Amino acid sequence: MYYSGIDLHKDMSLITTINENGTILSQRKVPNHKAHIITYFNQVSPKGSEHKAVVESTANWYWLSDLLIGQGIDLTLAHAKYLKAISYAKVKTDKVDSHTLANLLRLDMVPEAHQISQDLRPVRDLMRARLSLVVKKTSCRNSMHRLLAKYNLMLPRYPKASDFLALKAQLLPEPKLQLSILEAQLQLITRQIKELEQSLYPQLIPNPDIQRLLMIPGIGKILAFTIYLEVDGIERFTSVNRFYSYCRLVPGSDNSNRTIKHKTSKDGNRYLKMAFMEASVRAVQYFKEIKSFRAAKARKKHKNIAKALVAQEIARITYHVLKSQTDFNHMFKGVPLSRIKTTKWPRLASPGA
């Protein structure tokens, strides 16, 4: 058995390969070109021998994973944060890092991160790109509001072309030009968001899991897309509590002796947390039973905790719906919901078909 630790950089990698006894067989800088990487592994390990490799979960691991798996090399993705906790070293170099990775792999002590399915990778990244565009759109609108506020003017919530014309007529040439530029940016970003969403419809709308998610209170098509892609297979969560933790829906703690502190945890998937928190807002808005539940919790706890409890229940429903592959039973915390979600598009007539 051969074990290779790869310290991956933008243009090169430092690879250390050891055997079962921990003896270093090779330690070399290799350019990040497919031919050079393949040549290295062919030279280090005989053809047909078993070889494992490990790399940290940095931003550019996709191509390396595809390359090594295609060569029959089992690649482990190491969780960067947890790896630092167990492999602290005073002297930190590329050679030390790659050697440490190889040894941890040999000892089966690598804190493993999840590798998203190869077919879902580009679609998930496209959804994350949409979120980035939404942030830019909000920033653009805020810039408009700040500009107009200087001249005691207001932008309508849903501005039309005629609204912009009326506002520009009241401005001096310089702020008028600034508003025109921001208007063009807003139109461009809005068009890009719509184009991006429409490109996802053919692949995601017919998916049975997406159709089941659409039946859950508070979850619309964009949230359903996000949840499905970020979960990447509910079977990898052995219990609903692990799913809560991954969705950042349970508080962290910092307890020592008689001191008890709760803190916001940043471990887990921030996109799932945002999705379920947004779903909780929509569910309270449209379902009176869920609104009553949130209000009852808010009387005893902080309003943010009440909101999180609604999000946690929606996550529990999501977990069981995806795990059992059954439709939502229209119950929330044991209470039947009086409202049924619409069966119009993007819902399909036969979700299980």
N, C-alpha and C positions, 0 to 999 in steps of 0.2 A: 504493500500500500504506500502511495506517495501523497504528501500533503503540501499544498502550495498556498502561501499567504501573499496576496496581491495588494500592494499599496498603490492605488489607482490615482493618477493625476490627469490633467487635461491633455498633455502631449506625450507622456511616458508613464510607465509603471515599473515599480521595483518589485520583483518577484523572488521570493525565497522558497525553495523546495527542500523538504526534509523527508526522511524515511520513518519507519515505525519506531525506531529507537531515538528519534530526535536529531540525528546527525544531518548537518547541512550538506545537501548534494549539489545545490546550485544557488547562487544569489547574483542576480543580474538586473541591470536596467534595460528595459525593452521598450522601443517606440510603440506608440498606440496605433499600430497598423496590424490588420488581421494576419497578414502573412508572417510578420515577426512573432506575434503571439503564438501562432500555430507551430512555427518552427521551434520556438523555445520548448514547448511541451513535448513535441516529438523527440527532441534531443535529450530531454531530462528523463523521461520515462519510456521504457520499451513498449512497443506496440502490443496492445492487448492487456497491459497491466492496469490495475485499478488506481485511479487518481482522483483526489478530491481537492477543491480549491475554495478559498474564502476571500471575500472582498467587502469593504465597508459600504453601507447603504448611502453613498454619496449621490449626487445628481446625475452622474453619467455612467451608471452601471448597466443600462439596457443592452447596449451593443456587446459588451463583454459577456453577459449572461447568455445571449443568443449564440455567440461564437463558441463558447466553451461547451455548452450543452450539445451543440451540433457536432462537437468533437468527442462526445461521450464522457466528458469530465463533469462530475457532480459539483455544481457551484452553490455555496452557501452564502447568503447575504447577511452580514453581521450588523446588528443594531448599533449605530454609532454611539448613542448616548450611554447605553448599558455597557458597551465595550470599554469605554473610558473608565467606568467605575471599577472594573476588575483587572485592568491592565495598565494602571498608572505607572509611569516611569519618569525618573528624574532626567535621564538622557533620552530625548525623543528625536530619532532620525528616521528616514525612510527605511533603512536597513533594519533598525530595531522594530519598527511598526510591522513590517512584512514578516519578520521572524516571529514576532509575538503572535500574529494572526495564524501562522502555520502551526505553532505549538498549541494554541488554544483549539484549533481544529483537530489536531492529533489527540488531544485529551478530551475531546467532545465537550468543550466548555464555551463554545461560541454562543453569545446571546443572539438568537436568530431573528431577523426581521422578515416580514412577509413579502414574498415576491408576487406581484400582481400577475394574473394570467396574461400570457403573451398577446392573446387576441383582444383583451379588454384594455390593454395599456394605452393605445392611441385614443380610444374613445374617452377613457377617464381623463386623460390629459387635456382633451378638447373641452370637457366639462369644466375642468379647473381653469382653462383659458377663458371660458365664458364668465366665470366669477371675477377674474381679473378685469375683464371688460366692464362688468357691472360696477366694480369699484371705480374705474376711470370715469364711467358715466356719471356716477354720483359726485365725484370730484369736480367734473365739468359743470354740473348744475349748481354746485355750491359756489364755484367761481362766479357764475352768472349772478347768483343772489347777492354775493358780496359786492360785485361791481354796481349793480342796480341800486343797492341800499345806499351807496354813496350819494346818489342823486334822488333819494326818496321815491324810488320806483320799485315795483314788485313784479316778479315773474309768475304767471299762472301755473297751477300744478301741472296741467297738461297743455303746454303752450303750442299754438299753431303758428303758421307762417305769418298770418295777419297780426298776431300778438307781437312778434318780433319787429314787424314793420312799424307798429305804433310806438313801441319803446324806442326804436332807433331815431324816430322823428323828434324825440324829446332830448336827445343826447348831442353833445359836441362831437366833432369829427373823430377825435382820438378815442374816447370811450365807445363811440359807435363802431369803429373798426375792431376794437377789442371784443365787443359783443358779437360782431359778425363772425370773427374767428372762432369764438366759443360755440356759436350756433352751428357752424360747419362741423366742428369736432363732435358735438352732440348728435347730429344727424348721422355722421359716419359711424360712430360707436353703436348707435341704435340699430343701424342697418347691419352692421357686422354681427351683433348679438342675434338678430333675427335669422340671418343666414346660417350662423353656427347651429342654432337650435334646429332649424329645418333639416340640416344635414344629418342630424341624429335620429330623426323620426323613423325612417325606414328600418333602421337596425334595432331600435329600442322599443318603439310602440308595440309591435306584435309580441314582444317577449312576455311569457306567462307571468313571470315574477313581477314585471313592471305593472301588468294589469291588476295583479293582486294588491300591490302597493297603492295603486290609485283608489282602491276602495276604502283605505284607512283614513280616518278623520285627519284633516290638515295637510295631507300629502297630495300635491298636484304633480303635473308631469315633470317639472324641473327637479323637484325634491325627490320624486320617484327615480329619475335618472341618476341623481347624485347618490342616493342610498344604495341602489343596486350596484353601481360601479365601484363605490368605495368599500362596500362589504366584500365583494369579490368571493362569494361562496359562503353562505351562512354555516355550512358544515364545519368550517374551521374553528367555530366557537362551540366549546363543549357544554356551555351553560349560558343562561340568560345573564347571569352576573358578569361573566367575562365579556359579554357583548356590551353591557352597560359601561364597563371599565374602558373598553376600546372606544366607545362613543363619548368618553369624557363626561358621563352623566352621573358619576359618583364623586364626592369630594375627596381630596387628599387629606392627610392628617399629619400633624407634627407633634406627637405626644411624648412627654418626658416626665417621669415621676408623677406629680399631681397636676402638671400643666397639660391642658388639652387644647390643641389648636386645630382648626380646620383651614384648609387652604385650597385654592383652585389648582387642579392638576393639569399639567400640560402633556401628560403621557396619553397617547391614544391618537385618534383621528379627528383633527379639528373640523374637517369638512362634514363629518357625520354629526358632530355636536351642533354645528350651525344649522344643518338640515333639520334635526329634530327640535331644536329650539324654535326655528321658524314654523315648523309644523304645529307646535304647541300654541303659537299665537293664532294661527288660522283655525285650529280646532276650537279654541275658546270663542273665536269670533262667530263661528257658524253652528256650533252645537251647544244648546242651552245646558245639557247635562254636564258637559265638560266644563262649561263656564261656572256652574254651581260647585263642582269639585274644586276648581282653582280658587274660587272665592272662600270656600270653607277652609282650605289650607292656608290661604293668605291671612285669615283671621287669627290663626295660631302661630304662623311662621312668617318670615319675610316674604314679600311678594316675589322676589327672584327665586326663592326656594320653591314656592308654589308653582311658578312657571316651569322650573326644572322637573318637578314631580309629574307634571302633565307630559313633558317631553320624555321622561323615563317610561311612563305608561305607554306612550305611542311606540317607543323603542321596543318594549316588551311585546306589544301586539305584532310589530314588524318581525321580531325574532321568531315567534311561534307561527306566523303566517308563512314565512319563508322556509322554516324548518319542516313544517308538516305539509307544505305545498297545498294548503287549503285556503278557501276564501275567508275573509274577515267576517266574524259572526255578529257584527253590529252591537257589541257590548263594550262598555268602558267601565272598568273597575266593578264589574258585576251588574251594572245598570244598563238596561236596553236604551239604545239611542233612538229618539223619536224621528230623527231626520236621516234619510238615505241619500247618499251622494248620487249625483246625476249620472245617467248612463250614456251621455253624449260623448263625442270624441274628446280626449284620446282613448276613452274606454272602447273595447271591442265587444261585440255581441256575445262571444264565447271565450272568456279569458283562458279557460283550460285547454282550448283546442290547439 
